[in-house]
Amino acid sequence: MDFAFVGGAGVFGKRGARLDVRQRGGSRRAVQRVVLFAAADGFDYDVAVIGAGVGGHGAALHAVSKGLKTCIFSADDVGGTCVNRGCVPSKALLAAAGRVREMKDAHHLKALGITVDSVEYDREGVSEHANGLASRVRGNMSNSLKALGVEVIPAKASLLGAQSIKGSDGKTYSAKDVILAPGSVPFVPPGITIDGKTVFTSDEALKLEAVPDWVAIIGSGYIGLEFSDVYTALGSNVTFVEAMPNIMPGFDPEIQRLATRLLVNPRPIDYVTNVFAAKVTPGELGKRPVVIELIDAATKEPVDTLEVDAAMVATGRAPNTKELNLEAVNVEAQRGFVPVDERMRVLDKDGAVIDHLYCIGDANGKMMLAHAASTQGVSAVENITGNPHVVNHDAVPAACFTHPEIAMVGPTEPQAKELAEKEGFEIGKSLGHFRANSKALAENEGDGICKVLYRKDNGKIIAVHIIGLHAADLIQECATAVAAGLTVNDLAFITHTHPTLSEVVDEAMKAAVGMAAH
């Protein structure tokens, strides 16, 4: 079959084409859009996507845009972690908590000429805001899949072969190409007992069923740092339990030091480092404390015991690949991650490419970010359709949505220097400051920097790290520059709108080439 039939008007077109039927009745005008696809000979589908998170969703939409008959196994979880238990609801919590923090900051408001008598919040209302947003986004994603012709199969899926799938609905399905996009789940270290009430992961924390007086957050990476922002804004005290020598170990050291000054020291937060939470025993809110037994990260000897109202486990995420039946295709997961090549093609135990099988997103471990998963999904479809494509992961930005935000693209300064030494070039560094930015000062938010790392020999931008107001938005210009191979000279001569925060980036680029920003 090489045609699509649209509506009841008998309009035909080539396979994959989008055709409209418009009908007028009185003052109303209805538009009906239906697209029917036919799969390659011998297969139920051209592309089957296992997992309906942001990565799987992006892959499925790109596949149908290429005229491929596509299905997606959603397991009743359209949107995956990002929409239901991660990026989306957490940003809703951060938005609400950020408003509370700002309105409680009398000194900040007074500087703007504003006085507020008292600030209160409704915990259930904040929770409903987060959960309601997740529900709306999930619905929008589900609707977009169906509207564009993707068949959504509400079942879990496992592999029978590279092109054969078994659904939890008892049916078997075949596809010319299969994309694995199962995502990840919170990683809970041994010795920690989760009860979902007093000891919980980010999954449960997003429900905001309580705001404990004292919360221990085990792990001080992106997730832990964001939730410390939420909890302290809503009135909790926080203790970070970190296994590494410093808190925020994944951040650029200079950004980490400034983040400690802005996000930790002024707030009711303390921390212990170089320790593991060897055993965590749940308590009962208001009646019995959570007990955390700490051991030295190096010697494994007991060092202390904490008793807190609640403990959040933010020790990272693990690939959700256990139920894929990878053995059926001779794949050996590495710490749960599915090995892939640069084109997202799955590799077997011997390192050979398995034809027609791809893996994207958290499950392959290349970069555990929702937007990276989406980019990888598009890349996989490009490769499926004969357009060789490789994702430049060095140009994928990341952000931590604290107040102020932290964002980055490319390696940290120590990593960049290591790369420079290996490849024989010298790293240059330049800074832009929020304290010199008119828009930031108008907002009374002059704390923060933009740090640019570049090659001194040719000016090529290697990395950018920003902490400050709306850093997550500012980083996109920098990520585009890295992706396009632009230089500091290129950006130094680009006009930035005045007065905007983008001039912080402008200042950093101009400083790199010896120009004055103002």
C-alpha positions as CSV (number, residue, x, y, z in Angstrom):
1,M,0.0,0.0,0.0
2,D,1.4,3.4,-1.0
3,F,-1.5,5.7,-0.3
4,A,-3.1,7.5,2.7
5,F,-6.9,7.8,2.8
6,V,-8.2,10.9,4.5
7,G,-11.6,11.3,6.1
8,G,-14.8,10.7,4.2
9,A,-14.2,12.9,1.2
10,G,-12.2,10.3,-0.7
11,V,-9.0,12.3,-1.0
12,F,-5.9,10.2,-1.6
13,G,-2.2,11.0,-1.5
14,K,1.2,9.4,-1.3
15,R,2.1,7.4,1.8
16,G,3.1,9.7,4.7
17,A,1.6,12.8,3.2
18,R,-0.6,15.0,5.4
19,L,-4.0,15.8,3.8
20,D,-6.8,17.9,5.2
21,V,-10.6,17.6,4.7
22,R,-12.4,20.9,5.5
23,Q,-16.1,21.0,6.0
24,R,-18.2,24.1,6.6
25,G,-21.4,24.0,8.5
26,G,-23.1,27.3,9.4
27,S,-20.5,29.4,11.2
28,R,-18.4,26.4,12.2
29,R,-15.4,25.1,10.2
30,A,-14.1,21.6,11.0
31,V,-10.7,20.3,10.0
32,Q,-10.1,16.6,10.0
33,R,-6.6,15.2,9.6
34,V,-6.0,11.5,9.3
35,V,-2.9,9.8,8.0
36,L,-2.7,6.0,7.4
37,F,0.7,4.5,6.8
38,A,1.7,1.2,5.3
39,A,4.8,-0.6,6.7
40,A,7.6,-2.2,4.7
41,D,6.8,-5.6,3.3
42,G,6.7,-8.4,5.9
43,F,6.6,-6.1,8.9
44,D,3.8,-4.6,11.1
45,Y,5.6,-1.3,11.3
46,D,8.6,0.5,9.8
47,V,9.7,1.7,13.2
48,A,8.7,0.6,16.7
49,V,9.8,2.7,19.7
50,I,10.0,1.1,23.1
51,G,9.4,3.8,25.6
52,A,7.3,7.0,25.4
53,G,9.4,9.5,27.3
54,V,10.8,12.6,25.7
55,G,13.3,10.6,23.7
56,G,10.9,8.0,22.4
57,H,8.3,10.7,21.7
58,G,10.8,12.7,19.6
59,A,11.9,9.6,17.7
60,A,8.3,8.6,16.9
61,L,7.3,12.1,15.7
62,H,10.4,12.3,13.5
63,A,9.7,8.8,12.1
64,V,6.2,9.7,11.0
65,S,7.5,13.0,9.5
66,K,9.6,10.7,7.3
67,G,6.6,8.8,6.1
68,L,7.3,5.7,8.2
69,K,4.5,3.6,9.8
70,T,5.4,4.0,13.5
71,C,4.2,2.6,16.8
72,I,5.3,3.4,20.3
73,F,5.0,1.2,23.4
74,S,4.0,3.6,26.2
75,A,3.4,1.2,29.1
76,D,0.8,3.8,30.2
77,D,3.6,6.3,30.8
78,V,3.5,8.8,28.0
79,G,6.1,11.4,28.8
80,G,8.3,9.1,30.9
81,T,10.4,10.3,33.7
82,C,10.8,13.9,32.4
83,V,7.1,14.7,32.2
84,N,5.7,12.6,35.0
85,R,8.4,12.4,37.6
86,G,11.3,14.7,36.6
87,C,11.9,17.9,34.5
88,V,8.3,19.1,34.2
89,P,6.8,18.8,37.7
90,S,10.1,19.7,39.4
91,K,10.2,23.0,37.4
92,A,6.7,23.6,38.6
93,L,7.8,23.1,42.2
94,L,10.8,25.3,41.7
95,A,8.7,28.1,40.1
96,A,6.3,28.1,43.1
97,A,9.1,27.8,45.7
98,G,11.1,30.5,43.9
99,R,8.1,32.9,44.2
100,V,7.9,32.2,47.9
101,R,11.6,32.8,48.4
102,E,11.5,36.0,46.5
103,M,8.5,37.4,48.3
104,K,10.0,36.4,51.7
105,D,13.3,38.2,50.9
106,A,12.5,41.6,52.5
107,H,15.9,43.0,51.8
108,H,15.6,42.2,48.1
109,L,12.1,43.6,47.8
110,K,13.0,46.8,49.8
111,A,15.7,47.5,47.3
112,L,13.0,47.5,44.6
113,G,10.8,49.7,46.8
114,I,8.4,46.9,47.7
115,T,7.1,45.9,51.1
116,V,5.2,42.7,51.8
117,D,3.7,42.1,55.2
118,S,3.6,38.3,55.2
119,V,3.9,35.4,52.7
120,E,2.1,32.1,53.0
121,Y,1.7,29.1,50.7
122,D,-0.6,26.2,50.4
123,R,1.4,23.0,50.2
124,E,-1.5,21.1,48.5
125,G,-1.9,23.9,46.0
126,V,1.8,23.9,45.1
127,S,1.6,20.1,44.7
128,E,-1.4,20.4,42.5
129,H,0.4,22.9,40.3
130,A,3.2,20.4,39.7
131,N,1.0,17.4,39.2
132,G,-1.5,19.4,37.1
133,L,1.3,20.6,34.8
134,A,2.6,17.1,34.4
135,S,-0.9,15.9,33.5
136,R,-1.4,18.6,30.9
137,V,2.0,18.0,29.2
138,R,1.4,14.3,29.2
139,G,-1.9,14.8,27.5
140,N,-0.4,17.1,24.9
141,M,2.3,14.6,24.1
142,S,-0.2,11.7,23.8
143,N,-2.5,13.8,21.6
144,S,0.4,14.8,19.3
145,L,1.4,11.2,18.8
146,K,-2.1,10.1,17.9
147,A,-2.8,13.2,15.7
148,L,0.3,12.6,13.6
149,G,-0.4,9.0,13.0
150,V,1.7,7.2,15.6
151,E,0.0,4.1,17.0
152,V,0.3,4.2,20.8
153,I,0.4,0.8,22.3
154,P,-0.3,1.0,26.1
155,A,1.9,-2.0,26.9
156,K,5.4,-2.8,28.1
157,A,7.7,-4.4,25.5
158,S,10.6,-6.8,25.4
159,L,12.7,-8.1,22.6
160,L,12.3,-11.4,20.9
161,G,14.8,-10.4,18.3
162,A,16.2,-7.3,16.7
163,Q,13.0,-6.8,14.7
164,S,10.6,-8.7,16.9
165,I,8.8,-7.5,20.0
166,K,6.7,-9.1,22.7
167,G,4.1,-6.9,24.4
168,S,2.8,-7.3,27.9
169,D,-0.6,-7.4,26.2
170,G,0.3,-10.9,25.0
171,K,0.8,-9.9,21.4
172,T,3.9,-10.0,19.2
173,Y,4.9,-7.2,16.9
174,S,7.4,-6.8,14.1
175,A,9.2,-3.7,12.8
176,K,11.9,-3.2,10.2
177,D,13.7,-1.0,12.8
178,V,13.4,-0.9,16.6
179,I,14.4,2.0,18.8
180,L,14.9,1.3,22.5
181,A,14.0,4.3,24.7
182,P,13.1,2.8,28.1
183,G,14.7,5.7,30.1
184,S,15.9,5.4,33.7
185,V,14.8,5.0,37.3
186,P,16.2,6.5,40.5
187,F,19.3,4.7,41.8
188,V,19.0,3.6,45.4
189,P,22.3,2.4,47.0
190,P,22.3,-0.7,49.1
191,G,21.4,-0.2,52.7
192,I,18.8,2.5,52.1
193,T,15.2,1.5,52.7
194,I,12.6,3.5,50.8
195,D,9.2,3.9,52.4
196,G,8.0,6.7,50.1
197,K,7.0,8.8,53.1
198,T,10.1,9.6,55.2
199,V,12.7,8.1,52.9
200,F,12.1,8.8,49.3
201,T,13.5,9.4,45.9
202,S,12.7,12.4,43.6
203,D,9.7,10.3,42.3
204,E,7.9,10.7,45.6
205,A,9.4,14.1,46.5
206,L,7.6,15.6,43.5
207,K,4.2,14.8,45.1
208,L,5.2,17.2,48.0
209,E,3.0,15.3,50.5
210,A,4.9,17.1,53.4
211,V,7.4,19.8,54.1
212,P,9.6,18.3,56.9
213,D,11.4,20.5,59.3
214,W,14.8,18.8,58.6
215,V,15.5,17.0,55.4
216,A,18.7,15.1,54.6
217,I,19.5,15.0,50.9
218,I,21.8,12.1,49.9
219,G,23.7,13.4,46.9
220,S,24.3,17.0,45.9
221,G,24.2,16.9,42.1
222,Y,21.5,18.5,39.9
223,I,18.5,16.7,41.6
224,G,19.7,17.2,45.1
225,L,20.6,20.9,44.5
226,E,17.2,21.7,42.9
227,F,15.3,20.1,45.8
228,S,17.4,21.9,48.4
229,D,16.2,25.1,46.6
230,V,12.5,23.9,46.9
231,Y,12.7,22.7,50.5
232,T,14.6,25.7,52.0
233,A,12.2,28.1,50.2
234,L,9.3,26.4,51.8
235,G,10.8,26.4,55.3
236,S,12.9,23.2,55.7
237,N,16.4,22.8,56.9
238,V,18.6,20.7,54.7
239,T,21.7,18.6,55.2
240,F,23.6,17.3,52.2
241,V,25.3,13.9,52.5
242,E,27.9,13.7,49.8
243,A,30.4,10.9,49.1
244,M,32.8,13.1,47.1
245,P,35.3,15.6,48.7
246,N,33.1,18.6,47.7
247,I,29.4,19.2,47.3
248,M,28.2,19.7,43.7
249,P,31.0,17.4,42.3
250,G,29.8,17.5,38.7
251,F,30.0,21.2,38.3
252,D,32.9,23.3,37.1
253,P,35.0,24.1,40.2
254,E,34.7,27.9,39.8
255,I,31.0,27.6,39.4
256,Q,30.8,25.2,42.3
257,R,32.5,27.7,44.6
258,L,30.2,30.5,43.6
259,A,27.2,28.3,43.8
260,T,28.2,27.4,47.4
261,R,28.3,31.1,48.2
262,L,24.9,31.8,46.6
263,L,22.9,28.7,47.0
264,V,24.2,27.1,50.2
265,N,25.9,29.4,52.6
266,P,23.0,32.0,52.9
267,R,20.4,29.3,53.4
268,P,19.6,26.8,56.2
269,I,21.8,24.2,54.6
270,D,24.8,22.3,56.0
271,Y,26.7,19.4,54.6
272,V,29.0,16.5,55.3
273,T,31.4,15.2,52.6
274,N,33.6,12.1,52.0
275,V,30.9,9.9,53.6
276,F,28.4,7.3,52.5
277,A,24.9,6.8,53.8
278,A,25.5,3.1,54.6
279,K,22.2,2.5,56.2
280,V,19.0,4.6,56.2
281,T,16.1,3.5,58.3
282,P,12.7,5.1,57.7
283,G,10.8,6.9,60.6
284,E,7.4,8.3,61.0
285,L,6.7,12.0,60.4
286,G,6.3,13.9,63.8
287,K,6.8,10.7,65.8
288,R,10.0,8.9,65.0
289,P,13.1,10.2,63.1
290,V,14.8,8.8,60.1
291,V,18.2,7.3,61.1
292,I,21.1,7.7,58.8
293,E,24.3,5.8,59.6
294,L,27.4,7.4,57.9
295,I,30.6,5.7,57.1
296,D,33.9,7.2,55.8
297,A,34.0,7.0,52.0
298,A,37.6,5.8,52.0
299,T,37.9,3.6,55.1
300,K,34.3,2.5,55.3
301,E,34.5,3.0,59.1
302,P,31.5,4.5,60.9
303,V,31.8,8.2,61.4
304,D,28.4,9.6,62.6
305,T,24.7,9.0,62.8
306,L,22.1,11.6,61.7
307,E,18.5,11.7,62.9
308,V,16.3,13.8,60.7
309,D,12.6,14.1,59.8
310,A,13.0,12.9,56.3
311,A,15.7,11.8,53.8
312,M,15.7,12.2,50.1
313,V,17.8,9.9,48.0
314,A,19.4,11.8,45.1
315,T,22.2,9.6,44.1
316,G,21.6,9.5,40.4
317,R,19.6,7.4,38.1
318,A,20.0,3.8,36.7
319,P,19.0,2.6,33.2
320,N,15.6,1.0,33.0
321,T,16.8,-2.0,30.9
322,K,16.2,-5.1,33.0
323,E,13.0,-6.1,31.3
324,L,14.1,-5.6,27.7
325,N,15.4,-9.2,27.3
326,L,18.6,-8.0,25.8
327,E,19.9,-11.6,25.9
328,A,17.6,-12.3,22.9
329,V,19.9,-10.2,20.7
330,N,23.2,-11.2,22.3
331,V,23.6,-7.8,24.1
332,E,25.4,-7.5,27.4
333,A,24.5,-4.4,29.3
334,Q,27.3,-2.5,31.0
335,R,26.1,-1.6,34.5
336,G,22.6,-1.7,32.9
337,F,23.5,0.6,30.0
338,V,23.0,-0.6,26.4
339,P,26.2,-0.2,24.4
340,V,25.8,1.8,21.2
341,D,28.0,3.3,18.5
342,E,28.0,7.0,17.6
343,R,24.9,6.4,15.3
344,M,22.9,5.0,18.3
345,R,23.1,1.5,16.8
346,V,23.1,-1.2,19.5
347,L,26.3,-3.3,19.8
348,D,26.4,-7.0,20.7
349,K,28.7,-8.7,23.1
350,D,31.5,-8.7,20.6
351,G,31.1,-5.1,19.7
352,A,29.5,-5.7,16.4
353,V,26.6,-3.5,15.2
354,I,23.2,-5.2,15.4
355,D,21.3,-4.2,12.2
356,H,18.0,-2.5,12.7
357,L,18.3,-2.0,16.5
358,Y,18.9,1.4,18.1
359,C,19.0,2.7,21.7
360,I,18.6,6.3,22.8
361,G,18.4,8.4,25.9
362,D,19.3,7.4,29.5
363,A,19.4,3.7,28.6
364,N,22.6,4.1,26.6
365,G,24.4,6.3,29.2
366,K,25.9,8.8,26.8
367,M,24.2,11.8,28.4
368,M,21.3,11.4,30.8
369,L,19.3,14.5,29.9
370,A,15.8,14.6,28.4
371,H,16.7,16.9,25.5
372,A,19.8,14.7,24.7
373,A,17.4,11.8,24.4
374,S,15.2,13.6,22.0
375,T,18.2,14.7,19.9
376,Q,19.4,11.1,19.9
377,G,16.0,9.9,18.8
378,V,16.0,12.2,15.8
379,S,19.5,11.1,15.0
380,A,18.5,7.4,15.1
381,V,15.7,8.0,12.7
382,E,18.0,9.9,10.4
383,N,20.3,6.9,10.3
384,I,17.4,4.6,9.8
385,T,16.3,6.6,6.7
386,G,19.8,6.5,5.2
387,N,21.0,9.9,6.3
388,P,24.1,9.3,8.4
389,H,24.0,11.4,11.5
390,V,26.1,11.7,14.6
391,V,25.1,13.8,17.7
392,N,27.7,16.2,19.0
393,H,27.3,15.6,22.7
394,D,29.9,18.3,23.5
395,A,27.3,20.8,22.2
396,V,24.4,19.6,24.3
397,P,23.7,22.1,27.0
398,A,22.6,21.3,30.6
399,A,21.0,23.3,33.3
400,C,20.2,23.2,37.0
401,F,17.1,25.3,37.8
402,T,18.0,26.7,41.1
403,H,17.6,30.4,42.1
404,P,19.8,31.6,40.5
405,E,20.2,29.0,37.7
406,I,23.3,27.2,36.6
407,A,23.9,26.2,33.0
408,M,26.7,24.8,31.0
409,V,27.8,23.4,27.6
410,G,31.1,21.6,27.0
411,P,33.7,20.3,29.5
412,T,34.6,21.8,32.9
413,E,37.8,23.9,33.1
414,P,39.9,21.0,34.4
415,Q,38.6,18.7,31.7
416,A,39.2,21.4,29.0
417,K,42.8,21.8,30.2
418,E,43.3,18.1,30.0
419,L,41.9,18.1,26.5
420,A,44.2,21.0,25.6
421,E,47.3,19.2,26.9
422,K,46.3,16.0,25.0
423,E,45.7,17.8,21.7
424,G,48.5,20.4,22.0
425,F,46.7,23.7,22.3
426,E,46.3,26.3,25.0
427,I,43.0,27.2,26.8
428,G,41.9,30.8,27.0
429,K,39.4,32.0,29.6
430,S,37.2,35.1,29.8
431,L,34.4,36.3,32.0
432,G,31.2,38.3,31.8
433,H,29.6,39.5,35.0
434,F,26.0,40.0,36.0
435,R,27.0,42.8,38.3
436,A,27.9,44.8,35.2
437,N,24.6,44.1,33.4
438,S,21.9,46.7,33.4
439,K,19.0,44.2,33.1
440,A,20.4,42.1,36.0
441,L,20.8,45.2,38.1
442,A,17.3,46.3,37.3
443,E,16.1,43.0,38.7
444,N,18.4,43.4,41.7
445,E,20.1,40.1,40.7
446,G,23.7,41.1,40.1
447,D,25.2,37.9,41.4
448,G,26.7,35.5,38.8
449,I,29.2,35.1,36.0
450,C,29.5,33.7,32.5
451,K,32.8,31.9,31.9
452,V,34.0,31.1,28.4
453,L,36.7,28.6,27.6
454,Y,38.2,28.8,24.2
455,R,41.3,27.8,22.1
456,K,43.9,30.6,22.2
457,D,45.2,29.6,18.8
458,N,42.0,29.9,16.8
459,G,39.4,31.3,19.2
460,K,37.1,28.3,18.9
461,I,34.7,28.1,21.8
462,I,35.2,24.9,23.8
463,A,32.8,25.5,26.8
464,V,30.6,28.0,28.5
465,H,29.6,27.9,32.2
466,I,27.0,30.3,33.6
467,I,25.6,30.9,37.0
468,G,23.1,33.7,37.3
469,L,19.6,34.9,36.5
470,H,18.1,32.9,33.6
471,A,21.3,31.1,32.9
472,A,19.3,28.2,31.4
473,D,18.1,30.4,28.7
474,L,21.4,32.2,28.1
475,I,23.3,29.0,27.5
476,Q,21.4,28.2,24.3
477,E,23.3,30.9,22.3
478,C,26.5,29.3,23.6
479,A,25.5,25.8,22.8
480,T,24.6,26.9,19.2
481,A,28.0,28.5,19.0
482,V,29.8,25.3,20.1
483,A,27.7,23.2,17.7
484,A,28.5,25.5,14.8
485,G,32.2,25.7,15.6
486,L,32.1,29.4,16.1
487,T,34.8,31.5,17.7
488,V,34.9,34.1,20.4
489,N,35.6,36.6,17.7
490,D,32.4,35.5,15.8
491,L,30.2,36.2,18.9
492,A,32.1,39.3,19.9
493,F,30.9,41.0,16.8
494,I,27.3,39.9,17.0
495,T,24.8,42.5,18.2
496,H,23.1,41.6,21.5
497,T,19.9,43.4,22.4
498,H,20.2,46.1,25.1
499,P,19.4,46.0,27.9
500,T,19.2,42.2,28.2
501,L,20.9,39.5,30.1
502,S,22.4,38.2,26.8
503,E,24.9,41.1,27.2
504,V,26.6,39.0,30.0
505,V,27.6,36.6,27.2
506,D,28.5,39.5,25.0
507,E,30.8,40.9,27.6
508,A,32.6,37.5,28.0
509,M,33.1,37.1,24.3
510,K,34.4,40.6,23.9
511,A,36.8,40.2,26.8
512,A,38.2,37.1,25.1
513,V,39.3,39.2,22.1
514,G,40.4,42.3,24.0
515,M,37.3,44.4,23.4
516,A,35.4,46.5,25.9
517,A,31.8,45.6,26.2
518,H,30.6,49.1,27.2
